[in-house]
Structures are given as structure tokens and as C-alpha cells.
Amino acid sequence: MAPSTHTVTNQVPPLVGYDVFAGDRALAEAVERHLEPGILDEAREELGSLGRSAGSAQAQAWGAQANENPPRLRTHDRYGHRLDEVEFHPSWHRLLGHAVTAGLTDAWGRRGGHVRRAAGFLVWTQAEAGHGCPLSMTHAAVPALRTDPALAAEWEPLLTSHVYEEGLRPASQKAGALFGMGMTEKQGGTDVRSNTTRAEPLAGEGEYLLTGHKWFCSAPMSDGFLVLAQAPGGLSCFLVPRVLPDGARNVFAIQRLKDKLGNRSNASGEVEFDGTWARRVGEEGRGVRTIIEMVAATRLDCVVGSAALMRQAVAQAIHHSAYRSAFGGLLIEKPLMRNVLADLALESEAATTLALRLAAAYDADTEEERPFLRIAVPAAKYWVTKRCTAVVGEALECLGGNGYVEESGMPRLLREAPLNSIWEGSGNVQALDVLRALQREPMALDAFLREVGKARGADHRLDAAIKDLLTELADLDAVEARARRLVERMALVLQGSLLLRWAPPEVADAFCASRLGGDWGSAFGTLPHSLDLATVVERARAQEG
């Protein structure tokens, strides 16, 4: 018989059984804004179905199980034969299968595909973030493969398929395939031009044998990989299939899996190539140029993924505060807690709005949007991913000690938060990439300034921030040491411009006052008290039922 020393009260019910898409006003409005009327209803239906799945108890259980049971490497079978296989918990396959079926690797060939996919990726990542890695790389491999029409014809239908088939078989025997990527090596990290993996040409056109290693190979159970190696003509891009057309396993020795801070459900491995068969993608010596479009697309997914983590953390913090009582009232009604929640909500909405704007630029694919993406993607990647860890950490604190306990789900979000700032080039890499665009591609800066200028005159704080930014941009000599400061300012001005054009006045006013006008402290919860913070918080509250 249980003791009856107390009655459980004032505990918050779980945030479950809701539509993650429809319950996110900023995201739903962005989809409506960027999609043509002819496809909007269909997209809403797809995203609503995915949102209800993401908010279900089942998907939440899958996410927890996939993280509690991380992948295991099996290098050999019982007889000593090499296997080089990674075993995942069934919940991983359920999450990945649901995502592929929902079209989260299919953006390049359908109307509004990038906006629809980005919105879906933002929604489904809130159920579990780790399996987003193969989804992202599969989606991003398409533009790189298109540099070789024959390879694109063979692989693109499989990569954009809505069918998930686990297991290693020849790609020709599968209805859908996933891709991974191997760029970094022990000695170089981001400096891929120092790679030592060798590619020796064979007699067959475009065929090579690779010898070397990859320090980080993401999603090692994928069907194919884009990797960089040194060919006779210089650093080149190659497609490495896990299984050869005749059914034999390619040489792909997985030495170990990384023991990571977060992203526990996903496998990242160190692999060795020793006479590994590969097909060249693009021209010899043009490997970075070939793979760069893949990198750009995965960088956008870093922005979307961080926006998803922020959104889920903020939704949990507001939900908790709406049910939890302290000192004679609900937390959400306390002025100081309301300030914290509103501050977090601003960061989340600004990230979502920017991410969907970039996805819309991919869909437009115009002479104006391409240079805009060239500078806006690394700037957004730098800033949004940097803000993610701070937002999630503060949101966790809103739950107090309960947020520090694994059962709340908040520790998993916090462990995941730093990843997107590191993946596909950490903060300095993004800042330096923006500098390269500024110095070498004047059309990129012109496109950026046209975009932020669309809100000029709407708010004096934005106007002043644009003026200050132009002063900073006027002198790019010896700019490297202040690159982070410059890129941060560019991202904030862009976010402020977008919110002024599209967000409710209360949101835009609070963002401009704090992020652009300087009326802000060094921690969240330091917004000007005169703002309409209650409206900002209520807008960000997840709509249940």
C-alpha cells in the first residue's frame, strides 16, 4: 500500500497530443506567406498531418527510445568476417521512415518544395533531432549530383523518393536511398584542401579507387556518400556507394562511432578507404566547387534545425509557465517570468521567419535570390545556431529543477543545441565565408541590402541600424578580427527587417527595441517593461487541442 503522506498537486501536464505545425503561428504564417495559393491547401494538409504526428505521444516515445538506445557498431560477425554495420533501435527507423514518407528529402522537383520541406523539417525535428542528419544530407546531395547528368538520373529519383528502405543492398534494388557525406580528416578538419585521401583513376570513365580515411563520416549506414579526395588533377568530389552494383560490399571500414555530447540517436563514424570504388562527381580538381551546393543546403538545414530546437524549448517553457503556480498565481502571469518568456519567443520567431525566407529564396531561384542566399545563408547559420544554446538553456531554467531532469526532455534539447553551430563549419568559418562574399561578390551585398531595405522607414531603430551597418561595410580592410561583430549585425538587421514586414507590431517593436535599439540587458528577460509582452507570449504559446 502506497504511503499517503501527501497529495500530488501543481504538476504540469505533458505537452502532448497537439499539432506542432498549426500550433506555431509564426511557422504557419510563414508557409502561407511564401507558398502560392494553388498549393497552399495541400501543403497545409501535409504539414498538419506531420504536426499532429510530431505532437503525439507515440512520436515523443520514439524520440526518447532512440536516444536512450544509441546505435551500436558491429565490425565483424561471429566468424571474423567484416560487417561494418551499425544497428539502430527500431524507433530510429520509425522516425526516419515517417520523415521520408512525409517528403523531407523531396524539395528540388516540386512546387514550393523548399518551403514545404523546411517547414516539415522544423516540425518533425521537434520530435527528435538526431535522425535529421541523413535527411539533410540526402536532400542536399541532389544539386551536387546534378553536375553529372548520368549520376543524377540514376540517384535523384531514389533520394527524393517517399519510400524508406533500411538495409544494405544495391541501390538499383531499392525504392528509396539515403546519402551521407565525408569531408573532414584527422589532420585538417574544416581545411578540406589539406585532405590526404588519394583517388587513383581506373580504366572506366570516371571510376577511381580511394585510399585514406574520414575523421567524421555522417550516417554511415547510408546507401551512398559524397566524399572529397585528392585525384591527379587535384581535390575532387566522389560518390562512394556502400554496396556495389553486383551486390558486393564496397570497402568501407567503420573504425569506431563517435561518443558525442548530444545527437545520441545518430551515428557518426570514422571510416577507412582501402581500394574503395568510387565515381567522380564533377570535374577533377573542382571538388569544393562541386560539393559546395550540398554544403549550402545543409547549412540552411542547420538554421532550420536550430529554429526547431528553439521553438520546442520555448513551447515547453511557456506551457510549463501556463500551468505552474507559485507565490499566489500562475508563472505566466508574473511580470518577470513574462519578460523572460517574451524575450525567448522573440528569438524563436525571428529564427523561424528567417529560415523560411531563405527556403523561399531557394524556391524562387532567380538572379536576385541566388546572390542573396550566397551571403544570407552563412550569416543566418552563424547567428541563429549561436543563439540556439542560449535560448534552450534559458528555457530549461523556466522549468526550474524539473527542467534539469531527463524526463522533461529539456536536457536532450540542450545537448543537441550546440551541434548546428559546429556542423558544416563553425562560427569563424561562417563569418569568414560572409567576408569572402562581401569582398568577391558585390552582387551578394547588393541583394542583401535590397532585402533589408524593404522595411526601411518602418522603424527608426532599424533605419539607424542599417546606417551603422553601412558604415561598418564601408571599410573591409583588416576586417577579419571584427568579422563576428559584423555578421551578427547583418543577421539582426535582416531579422528585424523581416519581422517589421511580416510579424505583428508587438513582436517587431520588441525585437527592434532590444536587438537593434540597444534597450536590452546581457541576459534574457531584460526587455523594456513598457512593451506589450503578454501579447508576444500568448502568440508563442503552443495551441493545444
VOMAR-108424 format. One record per residue (C-alpha): residue in one letter; z, x, y. Coordinates in steps of 0.1 Angstrom, whole numbers, plus 5000, padded with zeros to 4 digits. Layout:
// residues N
aZXY
...
// end
This chain:
// residues 545
m500050005000
a499050145034
p501850215059
s502049965088
t503350195115
h500650105139
t497549885146
v494250055154
t493149945189
n490950075218
q488550245194
v484850235204
p482450065180
p479450285170
l476250275190
v474150145162
g471749855155
y469849885187
d466249955199
v466250315211
f462950265229
a463449925246
g467050015254
d465850305275
r464550165308
a463250495321
l461150565290
a459850205286
e458750205323
a457050545319
v455050415289
e454050105309
r453050325339
h450950565320
l449150355294
e446050135300
p446649765298
g444349745268
i446549945246
l449949885261
d450949585239
e450049775207
a451950085219
r455049875228
e455049715193
e454750055176
l457450215198
g459749915194
s459549935157
l460250305158
g463050245183
r464749995160
s464450235131
a465950515152
g468850305162
s469550175127
a472550275106
q470150395079
a468350645102
q471750765115
a472850825080
w469651015071
g470251245101
a473851315091
q472951375055
a470051615063
n472351825085
e475251815060
n472951935032
p470852215048
p467752345030
r468052595001
l465752874993
r464652934957
t462953264955
h462553274917
d462553044887
r464853094857
y462353334841
g461953564871
h458653424884
r458453404922
l458653054936
d459253094973
e460152734977
v462652555000
e464452254988
f465351985012
h467751685009
p465951355003
s467051235037
w464951515053
h461851385035
r462651025046
l462951125082
l459751335081
g457851075062
h458850805087
a457851015116
v454451105102
t453750735093
a454650645129
g451850875141
l454051155155
t451351415146
d448451205158
a447751235195
w444451415201
g442051155189
r443350815201
r443550645235
g446750725253
g447650935223
h449851195240
v451950945259
r452450735228
r453251035207
a455651185234
a457450855237
g457750825199
f458851185196
l461551125223
v462750815204
w462750955169
t464351285178
q467451095188
a467851005151
e467651375140
a466151665159
g465651935132
h462551775115
g460851775148
c459752135142
p456952075117
l455951755135
s455551955167
m453652245152
t451352015132
h450451825163
a450052145184
a447752325158
v444852085165
p443552245197
a443752595182
l441752485151
r439152325173
t437952675183
d436452685148
p434552355142
a434352415104
l438152465102
a438752165124
a436551945103
e438552045072
w442052035085
e442251805115
p442051475095
l444951595074
l447051705104
t446551375122
s447051165091
h449750895090
v450450985053
y453251225044
e452951405010
e455651665001
g455051944977
l452652244975
r449152154964
p445652244977
a445052065010
s441951904995
q444251714971
k446551574997
a446151275021
g448151455048
a449251805057
l451751985079
f451452315097
g453852595106
m453552905127
g454353275125
m454053485156
t457253695162
e458154005143
k461254225139
q460154485165
g458654255191
g459953905194
t458153745223
d456054065228
v453453955202
r450954225212
s453254475195
n452754295162
t452154525132
t450954285106
r447454405095
a444354195088
e441754365066
p438254195065
l436854075032
a433154025024
g433353655030
e432653535066
g435953505085
e438153595054
y440853855056
l443853995037
l447154015056
t449854275051
g453054255071
h455954035080
k457153755103
w460753755116
f460653385124
c458353155103
s459052795111
a458852525084
p457952755055
m457152465032
s454152355053
d450652345039
g449252595064
f450252835091
l448752985122
v449753345124
l448953655145
a447853985130
q446054305141
a442354295130
p439954585136
g438954415168
g442554365180
l445254095178
s443653785162
c444753435150
f444553345114
l445053035092
v447253105061
p447252825035
r450352815012
v448052714983
l444552844978
p441652604971
d441752694934
g445352584931
a446852934930
r449853014953
n448953234982
v451153544986
f453953415009
a457253575000
i460153405017
q462853675020
r465653455034
l466353155056
k467953195089
d471553085093
k471252915127
l473652775152
g472152435151
n468852285138
r470652295104
s468352055086
n465252255094
a464252575075
s463352885095
g462553185073
e461553555072
v458353595053
e456353885039
f452553905035
d451154145009
g447454085004
t447753735017
w444453555020
a443653415055
r440853265075
r440253385111
v440553125138
g438553205169
e437253555177
e438653885167
g440854035194
r441353685211
g444353585191
v446653505220
r443953305238
t443253115206
i446853025199
i447852965235
e446952595235
m449152545205
v451952725224
a451452505254
a451652185233
t454752295216
r456352385250
l455752035261
d457551925229
c460452145240
v460651935272
v460351605253
g462851715227
s465451825253
a464851495271
a465651315238
l468851505233
m469951445268
r469151075265
q471151035233
a474151225247
v474151015279
a473750695260
q476750785238
a478850875268
i478150555287
h478550345256
h481950505249
s483050455285
a481950095285
y484350015256
r487250265260
s490250165282
a492550405300
f495050365328
g494649995331
g490849955329
l487650055312
l486550415318
i483150305331
e484850125360
k486850435371
p485250595402
l485450945390
m484050875355
r481350665371
n480350965392
v480151185361
l478050935342
a475750875371
d475151245375
l474251285338
a472050975340
l470051135369
e469451445348
s468351245318
e465951015337
a464451305356
a463751485324
t462151175307
t460051095338
l458651455340
a458051475302
l455951155302
r454051265333
l452951575315
a451951385284
a449851155306
a448151465321
y447151575286
d445651225280
a443651245313
d442251595305
t440551615339
e439651915361
e442651835383
e445151775355
r444352085334
p445452335362
f448452115369
l449552145333
r449052525335
i451852555359
a453952245354
v454452285316
p456252625318
a458152515349
a459352205332
k460052395300
y462152635319
w464252385338
v464652085315
t465552285285
k468052485305
r469752165317
c470052015282
t473052215271
a475052145302
v474251775300
v475151745264
g478351945269
e479551725297
a478551405278
l480651525249
e483651565272
c483351205283
l484451115247
g487451345250
g488751475217
n486751215198
g483551385211
y484751715196
v484951565161
e481851585139
e481951215130
s481051135166
g477651315163
m478151485196
p478851835181
r475451825163
l473751735196
l475552025213
r474552275186
e470952165189
a470852175227
p470152545233
l467252565208
n464452435230
s465252685258
i464652965232
w461852835211
e458252915224
g459553165249
s462953175265
g463753125302
n462453455315
v459153415296
q458653075312
a459453195347
l457053495343
d454353265330
v454653045361
l454353365382
r451153455363
a449753115371
l450653155408
q449053495411
r445953455390
e445053085391
p445152945426
m443852605414
a447152565394
l449252585426
d446852355444
a447152095417
f450952125417
l451252085455
r448951785454
e451151625428
v454451685447
g452751595480
k452051235467
a455651145477
r455651345510
g457151135538
a459150915514
d462351115518
h463351375544
r465151575518
l462051615496
d460051705527
a462451975536
a462452105500
i458652125500
k458752315532
d461252565519
l459252595487
l456052675506
t457952945524
e459053095491
l455553075478
a454053255508
d455453585496
l454853675460
d455354045464
a458254175443
v458853815433
e459953885397
a463653915405
r463753575421
a461353405396
r464053185381
r465153065415
l461552985425
v460752805392
e463952605393
r463052485428
m459552395418
a460852185389
l463352005411
v460751925438
l458451795411
q461151575396
g462151455430
s458651355439
l458151165406
l461450975410
l460650885445
r457350735434
w458550555403
a462350525399
p464550265415
p465650365450
e469250415439
v468150685413
a465750855437
d468250855465
a471051015444
f468651275430
c467351375464
a470751385479
s472251605452
r469451825438
l467251855469
g469651785498
g472452005486
d475151745487
w476451835453
g479052055437
s478852305408
a479752065381
f478651715371
g480551435387
t480251575422
l477651325437
p478251185472
h480650895468
s478650675492
l475750635467
d475250325446
l476450495414
a477250175395
t473650075395
v472550425383
v474950405354
e474050055344
r470350145344
a471050425319
r473250215296
a471650165262
q470749795259
e472349665227
g471149365208
// end
